Amino acid sequence: MFFNRHSDELQRFLEWRRQTRFLRHYGGPILALILFGVCLWYVWDAARRQPRADDQQRRQQKQLWRDFPSRNTLTPP
């Protein structure tokens, strides 16, 4: 009975090892590639968004320049 229970535990352990072999072997590199890809995506997205903020600032400055009181008067400066 002791040997039978030990054999069952061993068989369950070996079955678990067979089922998780791919993940244990390739899981680390796959995770590293995924994290690297996510980091690249964030950097690309941040670089892509930066010019939009600059354009928005330029538009605001142009609007301020148009609304400046001395430009809207009929008298020369």
Beta strands, then each sheet from edge to edge (+ up, - down):
end
